[in-house]
């Protein structure tokens, strides 16, 4: 059975963005797939929403980088995701955050949160950019240098951590290790190339119990050895000798390693395979057929690791992306779940207190309970995802966040929850609408897939049930909206079907 | 859910649990019950519990169980981090190895003959990556095959656990790949600082308390047919398990009583929650396996301070937990297994720490442990690439537990572990 145009457009928006409402999907259908993919992929041409905060807000109400904390950054990032008109940029920022997973749990040193904030900006800057440029930016990223101990990597006493993860995770992939992509000696030699790439210690010290020092330029926080020794501290700590890597002998430095991997075969093809496959699995479906992996490898090579062109190809030219196998086959990551529900319901929420707890209960805790504390992945491999999102406690965390969302009746500007009347009228519903129409509309909004008959009936019955369980008449008036529509939204967001997208 | 559905059978019989792993025929009555199966079922009915503690990051064995007979060699390798000889405590069952002073809190357990140190466990062709090695231990699989996505405890739970009990296997702090296998009943329960379950209930609108039962009734309705989409059936099952188990957990933690004081640290609350769930009697929760993880063991730098904090936290929390089990008459029904993904290099590094290594120790504690030291001492003069060589395959420990703790047959153990391993005899 061919997938309808409507379902394909809805799927595109669920995957390349954070979902779209039925009325929006119909508008996008009018402008067509090419124009829509262009809008999603070439997002720099889309005027950004004024509601997207350019900087986090610190506890003094402004932006003081010295007192920036993890809740400020998480709240800012969530607000960006909720309001952005460039959703693919934020989707890819999440992708890179998982790919180059770096956690505040270890980078909890002075300037740690500042480094992670800068790292997040780097992911956003290179979201759909050149993978080579992004890789080199990560080489000199202060959060990454700390996270993988490269500040300890000095001439004569190498620390392999960054070089190892660069090959195993960031650029080549573990599969490459078992198929001739790289060897242990390559890792050890590559470690020498990164010697001396370090944090500039003592230069940016916090004062007065602040978390961070005053420096606002990431480049000044790191010291990178020059290409030829000049007596500077990073130069004396760098090993300028020849290294033999993948059979090539040269006095490689860190950026040369990136170029070597992306220029030299078979590493170049291994990298293309890793990147192509990972993007496919993130946006289309998991464990793709070998023919699909080969296709994505070829696409990545043809576009020379330009992520925008790879994604444009995926969304416009790759039939597997719109296949039945792709549609609704992935589990929403907690951040997808929270952001898509908020956007689809046009809700306004306090992102620093996602479960309604105000300032005291940070979204870190709520997303952490779902299994995904932003800026704090479990380790350098990121979030394992898939079925590991689906445990009793993590589903309850989603259900309870949904309950907090629907029961948010605050009148404080910026935190008014779901505008129930707006949500209802956007769906073409009114006081004369039936329970069936209400259930069908909100299911088409939040799940975007037909419900099983018995599930639909149970929800319809719920809409009509009095407290004693007796099924009565239904009128979509104000009391019903406040009680049953809010309850319906909670139930739909808690449905097993709603955890996929 | 008390009856295995045809859907479950179809889902799990197609080799999905692991390569070469076939699930037993479900209609046991037709086959008859063997003597071994009777023993296994009796032990399960006896309420035996396995508590697995993962030391995440790679715990250094030589500064946990310290070489005394080889002390000079040890100190010469580790001039920066060696524990002073006169501070090392005597270790029950050995005259050649000692106990780190940071673990003094569990010395009484060792001295009572209830701690087994299984020395130098690992696997062939060591993988020095955290994820690589941890995956091998969790999945009990050295093939590096990306297709096998079930943990050894998950497989055991899927085959021999109670498929109608959503609390059959509980991960404190969450569920990880050790516990996961299709068909295993696993719940992840977070602990708060008081050792109570955090957020483990399905909330509804407080404004309309009378509507709660209506919401719950609708939430409990599921599509009967297997879903054409992946993960949906798992979500359905898990959501139902959540609803069912939330009440049980709340009642258990409310009913818990104990005179034991747990220390204040980041591990004790989780162990306390395990105690609350394990000691529940009205009703018994029937959990067979609890899992908890203590992070921070990747001591590349500043090992003296970091490992001291970690070990003191571990030992003090363990002692309180053990005392709690004793007070509730559960210590003979509880086995604690402590593992880590690799040991660390024998020589220390310039950052006053150690880099990734290979062979390490596995520690077992409990009322039915035959205490002492198992296996030859680490040979500091016979290293490979600066790392310790192994005595045992870590799966020997797993096999011993599967057979002697859960009462499974050797062929059951073989099925779970995809191979035959030795029985090390550290359990009564």
Interface residues (C-beta under 8 A of the other chain):
Chain A: X105 X149 X152 X157 X159 X160 X161 X164 X168 X174 X175 X178 X286 X328 X329 X331 X369 X371 X379 X380 X381 X384 X386 X387 X388 X390 X391 X392 X393 X394 X395 X396 X397 X399 X400 X403 X404 X406 X407 X409 X452 X454 X455 X458 X459 X461 X462 X465 X467 X469 X482 X483 X484 X486 X487 X490 X491 X494 X496 X497 X499 X500
Chain B: X129 X130 X131 X132 X144 X146 X166 X171 X174 X175 X176 X177 X180 X186 X187 X188 X189 X190 X198 X199 X200 X201 X202 X203 X204 X205 X206 X207 X208 X210 X211 X213 X214 X215 X217 X218 X219 X221 X222 X223 X224 X225 X229 X230 X231 X232 X233 X234 X235 X236 X238 X239 X241 X242 X245 X246 X295 X300 X301 X349 X350 X351 X355
